[in-house]
């Protein structure tokens, strides 16, 4: 079992050859191995397993759609996403905490690392220089970096989360059933041992990165949770939802300790909370952006100060803001 969870597939295959597993179990196992090999950029090995092993030949005969999906994954690994960039717009973007990387996630499932000075893909990263990319099976809805900028987490429209090593493009952990619906937000814990996530399924969850298991679930929002994050001390979670509320949660107890509405700009109207971003150098404050063309600076007691919306995903050390939209363009601004 440890060989399976750690991805030592060569050892697993040697053991499997001596077992008399049912055909459907073998097909499921080999399918999983091919998917992981594609993510690890072991494309030659993945291609050999897919096209030259009995379980995969049987899969092609009995389940042609599943086999075709695997072939598509192999093809996409060599596909240059710039050829369809105008049709597959960016859904999310993040600067790394150290300021070295600007990463985008697109509706076509590709995750790309950019040189934000030149506006071109980072070719000093070996995997991108070889036209292979980090990718999800569905649209990439959210991204987040670990504090040391070494790991990247991505959430997709099918409820899955993957954790990557940014320098190599290697997939370190997959959470296949992180949520029952699309993942809208992710954030690493301060020590990078846990991952916080939110979803279209109205829930907030904490996952253990080492075990890959669900640690705690936070329920109470009545609509999509669009944004979620730990407070600076890690003791609380702040979330914003399309139900118009901002909620404060205790990490220890899992209970909601405070709920308040963000100012909408119109009396008596509740609007969806789009994103929540901590205010640098002020642990008690955070910026709340809603669908009302305003942002509010709030604290955990719900006090606010309104300002005009100017953008999101700012560079940690430079005066830069990245914006992205359905026109397929990623723009950099100097406020």
C-alpha positions as CSV (number, residue, x, y, z in Angstrom):
1,X,0.0,0.0,0.0
2,X,2.8,2.4,0.8
3,X,4.3,1.9,-2.7
4,X,0.9,2.9,-4.2
5,X,0.4,6.0,-2.1
6,X,4.0,7.1,-2.8
7,X,3.7,6.6,-6.5
8,X,6.4,3.8,-6.9
9,X,4.6,2.3,-9.8
10,X,7.6,0.2,-11.1
11,X,7.5,-1.7,-7.8
12,X,3.7,-1.9,-7.9
13,X,3.7,-3.4,-11.4
14,X,6.2,-6.1,-10.4
15,X,4.0,-7.2,-7.6
16,X,0.8,-7.1,-9.6
17,X,2.3,-9.4,-12.2
18,X,2.3,-12.2,-9.6
19,X,-1.3,-11.6,-8.5
20,X,-4.5,-12.8,-10.2
21,X,-6.4,-9.6,-10.1
22,X,-9.8,-9.3,-12.0
23,X,-9.5,-7.6,-15.4
24,X,-11.5,-4.5,-14.3
25,X,-9.1,-4.0,-11.3
26,X,-6.1,-4.2,-13.6
27,X,-7.7,-1.7,-16.0
28,X,-8.4,0.7,-13.2
29,X,-4.9,0.4,-11.8
30,X,-3.1,0.8,-15.1
31,X,-5.3,3.8,-15.9
32,X,-4.3,5.5,-12.7
33,X,-0.6,4.8,-13.4
34,X,-0.8,6.3,-16.8
35,X,-2.4,9.5,-15.4
36,X,0.3,9.9,-12.8
37,X,3.1,9.2,-15.3
38,X,1.7,12.0,-17.5
39,X,1.6,14.4,-14.6
40,X,5.2,13.5,-13.7
41,X,6.3,14.1,-17.3
42,X,7.3,10.5,-17.8
43,X,5.6,10.5,-21.2
44,X,7.5,7.7,-22.8
45,X,6.6,5.3,-20.0
46,X,3.0,6.5,-20.0
47,X,2.8,5.9,-23.8
48,X,4.3,2.4,-23.5
49,X,1.8,1.4,-20.8
50,X,-1.1,2.8,-22.6
51,X,-0.4,1.3,-26.0
52,X,1.5,-1.9,-25.3
53,X,0.0,-3.6,-22.2
54,X,-2.8,-6.1,-22.0
55,X,-4.9,-4.2,-19.5
56,X,-4.8,-1.0,-21.6
57,X,-5.6,-2.9,-24.8
58,X,-8.6,-4.3,-23.0
59,X,-9.6,-0.9,-21.8
60,X,-9.5,0.4,-25.4
61,X,-11.8,-2.5,-26.4
62,X,-14.3,-2.3,-23.6
63,X,-14.2,1.3,-22.6
64,X,-13.0,3.3,-25.7
65,X,-14.0,6.7,-24.1
66,X,-11.7,6.1,-21.1
67,X,-8.9,5.1,-23.4
68,X,-9.4,8.1,-25.6
69,X,-9.2,10.4,-22.6
70,X,-5.8,9.0,-21.7
71,X,-4.6,9.5,-25.3
72,X,-5.9,13.0,-25.1
73,X,-3.9,13.7,-22.0
74,X,-0.7,12.5,-23.8
75,X,-1.5,14.7,-26.8
76,X,-2.2,17.7,-24.6
77,X,1.2,17.4,-22.9
78,X,2.9,18.2,-26.2
79,X,0.3,20.8,-27.2
80,X,1.2,24.5,-27.2
81,X,-1.6,26.3,-25.4
82,X,-0.6,29.6,-27.0
83,X,-2.3,28.3,-30.2
84,X,-5.7,28.4,-28.5
85,X,-5.0,31.2,-26.0
86,X,-7.6,33.5,-27.4
87,X,-10.3,30.9,-27.0
88,X,-9.2,29.6,-23.6
89,X,-9.1,32.6,-21.3
90,X,-7.3,32.9,-17.9
91,X,-9.5,32.1,-14.9
92,X,-7.0,32.9,-12.1
93,X,-3.5,34.4,-11.6
94,X,-1.1,34.5,-8.7
95,X,2.3,36.1,-8.0
96,X,4.6,34.0,-5.8
97,X,5.5,35.4,-2.4
98,X,9.1,35.8,-3.4
99,X,8.1,37.8,-6.5
100,X,9.8,35.4,-9.0
101,X,6.7,33.8,-10.6
102,X,3.5,34.9,-12.1
103,X,1.3,31.9,-12.7
104,X,-2.0,31.7,-14.5
105,X,-4.7,29.0,-14.7
106,X,-7.0,28.7,-17.8
107,X,-10.3,27.2,-18.7
108,X,-8.5,24.7,-20.9
109,X,-6.8,23.2,-17.8
110,X,-3.3,24.5,-18.4
111,X,-1.2,26.2,-15.7
112,X,1.5,28.5,-17.1
113,X,4.4,30.4,-15.5
114,X,5.2,33.8,-17.0
115,X,8.0,36.3,-17.1
116,X,6.0,39.3,-16.1
117,X,8.7,41.7,-17.4
118,X,8.6,40.4,-21.0
119,X,5.1,39.0,-21.0
120,X,6.4,35.6,-22.3
121,X,6.4,32.1,-20.9
122,X,9.3,31.2,-18.6
123,X,11.6,29.1,-20.7
124,X,14.2,28.8,-18.0
125,X,11.9,26.2,-16.4
126,X,12.9,23.0,-18.2
127,X,9.4,21.5,-18.5
128,X,8.0,24.7,-20.1
129,X,11.0,24.9,-22.4
130,X,10.0,21.4,-23.6
131,X,6.4,22.5,-24.2
132,X,5.1,20.4,-21.3
133,X,2.9,22.1,-18.7
134,X,1.2,21.6,-15.3
135,X,-2.4,20.9,-16.1
136,X,-5.8,19.8,-14.7
137,X,-8.5,17.7,-16.4
138,X,-11.0,20.6,-16.1
139,X,-10.9,24.4,-15.9
140,X,-8.4,25.8,-13.4
141,X,-10.5,27.9,-11.0
142,X,-7.9,28.9,-8.4
143,X,-4.2,28.9,-7.5
144,X,-2.1,29.6,-4.4
145,X,1.6,29.4,-3.5
146,X,3.2,28.1,-0.3
147,X,5.0,30.7,1.8
148,X,8.4,29.6,0.5
149,X,7.2,29.9,-3.1
150,X,8.3,26.3,-3.8
151,X,4.8,24.7,-4.0
152,X,1.8,25.6,-6.0
153,X,-1.8,24.3,-5.4
154,X,-4.5,24.4,-8.1
155,X,-8.2,23.7,-7.8
156,X,-10.4,22.8,-10.8
157,X,-14.0,22.7,-11.9
158,X,-14.4,19.0,-11.2
159,X,-13.6,19.3,-7.4
160,X,-10.0,18.2,-7.6
161,X,-6.9,19.8,-6.1
162,X,-3.3,19.2,-7.1
163,X,-0.1,20.3,-5.5
164,X,2.9,21.0,-7.7
165,X,6.6,21.7,-7.3
166,X,7.0,24.9,-9.3
167,X,10.6,24.5,-10.3
168,X,10.1,21.0,-11.9
169,X,6.4,21.0,-12.7
170,X,6.1,17.7,-10.8
171,X,2.7,16.8,-9.2
172,X,3.4,16.1,-5.5
173,X,-0.1,15.4,-4.3
174,X,-3.6,14.9,-5.8
175,X,-6.8,15.3,-3.9
176,X,-9.3,13.5,-6.2
177,X,-12.4,14.2,-4.1
178,X,-11.5,17.5,-2.4
179,X,-15.0,18.7,-3.0
180,X,-18.2,17.5,-4.7
181,X,-18.2,20.5,-7.0
182,X,-15.7,23.0,-8.4
183,X,-13.0,24.3,-6.1
184,X,-13.1,28.1,-5.9
185,X,-10.3,29.0,-3.5
186,X,-7.2,27.3,-2.0
187,X,-4.6,28.4,0.5
188,X,-1.6,26.7,2.2
189,X,-1.3,26.8,6.0
190,X,1.6,28.8,7.4
191,X,3.8,25.6,7.8
192,X,2.6,24.2,4.4
193,X,1.3,21.0,6.1
194,X,-2.4,21.6,5.4
195,X,-4.4,23.1,2.5
196,X,-7.6,25.2,3.0
197,X,-10.2,25.1,0.2
198,X,-13.6,26.4,-0.7
199,X,-16.1,25.3,-3.2
200,X,-19.3,25.6,-5.2
201,X,-20.7,23.0,-2.8
202,X,-21.0,25.8,-0.1
203,X,-18.3,24.1,2.1
204,X,-14.9,25.0,3.4
205,X,-12.4,22.2,4.1
206,X,-8.9,21.6,5.5
207,X,-6.9,18.8,4.0
208,X,-3.8,17.1,5.3
209,X,-1.1,17.3,2.6
210,X,0.9,14.4,3.9
211,X,-2.1,12.0,4.3
212,X,-4.3,13.5,1.6
213,X,-7.3,13.2,3.9
214,X,-10.0,15.6,4.9
215,X,-9.1,17.0,8.4
216,X,-12.0,19.4,9.1
217,X,-15.1,20.8,7.3
218,X,-16.8,24.1,7.9
219,X,-20.5,24.4,7.0
220,X,-22.8,27.4,7.2
221,X,-22.7,29.4,4.0
222,X,-25.9,29.0,1.9
223,X,-24.3,29.7,-1.5
224,X,-21.0,29.4,-3.3
225,X,-17.9,30.2,-1.2
226,X,-15.8,32.4,-3.4
227,X,-12.9,33.2,-1.2
228,X,-11.3,31.8,1.9
229,X,-8.1,32.3,3.9
230,X,-6.3,31.8,7.2
231,X,-5.8,34.8,9.5
232,X,-2.1,35.7,10.1
233,X,-2.0,33.7,13.4
234,X,-3.6,30.7,11.8
235,X,-6.3,30.4,14.5
236,X,-9.2,31.6,12.4
237,X,-10.5,31.3,8.8
238,X,-12.2,34.2,6.9
239,X,-14.6,33.3,4.1
240,X,-16.7,35.3,1.6
241,X,-19.7,33.8,-0.2
242,X,-22.3,34.6,-2.8
243,X,-24.8,34.6,0.0
244,X,-23.5,38.1,0.7
245,X,-21.9,37.2,4.0
246,X,-18.4,37.3,5.5
247,X,-17.8,34.6,8.1
248,X,-15.1,34.1,10.7
249,X,-14.4,30.5,11.7
250,X,-12.4,29.0,14.6
251,X,-9.9,26.5,13.2
252,X,-9.8,24.6,16.5
253,X,-13.6,24.1,17.0
254,X,-14.8,24.4,13.4
255,X,-17.5,26.8,14.6
256,X,-18.5,30.2,13.0
257,X,-17.6,32.9,15.6
258,X,-18.9,35.9,13.6
259,X,-21.0,36.7,10.5
260,X,-21.5,40.1,8.9
261,X,-22.5,41.6,5.6
262,X,-20.2,43.7,3.5
263,X,-21.4,47.1,2.3
264,X,-23.0,46.8,-1.1
265,X,-23.3,50.5,-2.0
266,X,-27.1,50.1,-2.2
267,X,-29.3,50.2,0.8
268,X,-31.1,46.9,1.5
269,X,-29.3,45.0,-1.2
270,X,-27.0,42.0,-0.5
271,X,-24.3,41.2,-3.1
272,X,-22.0,38.3,-3.6
273,X,-18.6,38.5,-1.9
274,X,-16.1,37.9,-4.7
275,X,-12.7,37.9,-2.8
276,X,-11.0,38.6,0.5
277,X,-7.4,39.6,0.7
278,X,-5.4,40.3,3.9
279,X,-4.1,43.8,4.3
280,X,-0.2,43.7,4.4
281,X,1.3,44.7,7.8
282,X,-2.1,44.7,9.5
283,X,-3.1,41.3,10.8
284,X,-6.6,42.4,11.8
285,X,-7.7,43.9,8.5
286,X,-8.6,42.5,5.2
287,X,-10.0,43.8,1.9
288,X,-13.5,42.6,0.8
289,X,-14.4,42.9,-2.9
290,X,-18.0,42.4,-3.9
291,X,-20.1,42.6,-7.1
292,X,-21.1,46.2,-6.3
293,X,-18.1,48.0,-7.8
294,X,-16.8,48.7,-4.4
295,X,-14.2,47.2,-2.0
296,X,-14.3,47.5,1.8
297,X,-11.5,47.3,4.3
298,X,-12.9,45.3,7.2
299,X,-11.7,43.7,10.5
300,X,-12.9,40.6,12.2
301,X,-15.6,42.6,14.0
302,X,-17.1,43.7,10.8
303,X,-16.0,47.4,10.8
304,X,-15.4,48.8,7.3
305,X,-13.9,51.5,5.2
306,X,-15.0,51.8,1.6
307,X,-12.7,52.4,-1.4
308,X,-13.0,52.1,-5.2
309,X,-12.1,48.8,-6.8
310,X,-8.7,48.9,-8.5
311,X,-7.6,45.3,-9.0
312,X,-6.4,42.1,-7.5
313,X,-3.3,39.7,-7.5
314,X,-0.7,42.3,-6.7
315,X,3.1,41.7,-6.8
316,X,4.5,41.2,-3.3
317,X,7.5,43.5,-3.8
318,X,6.8,45.7,-6.8
319,X,4.1,48.2,-7.7
320,X,2.3,45.8,-10.1
321,X,-1.2,44.4,-10.4
322,X,-2.2,41.6,-12.7
323,X,-5.8,41.5,-14.1
324,X,-7.4,38.8,-16.2
325,X,-10.7,38.6,-18.1
326,X,-12.8,36.6,-20.5
327,X,-11.3,38.4,-23.5
328,X,-8.4,36.0,-23.1
329,X,-5.9,38.7,-22.0
330,X,-3.6,38.9,-19.0
331,X,-2.8,42.6,-18.3
332,X,-0.2,44.1,-16.0
333,X,-0.8,47.5,-14.5
334,X,1.3,50.0,-12.5
335,X,-1.2,51.9,-10.3
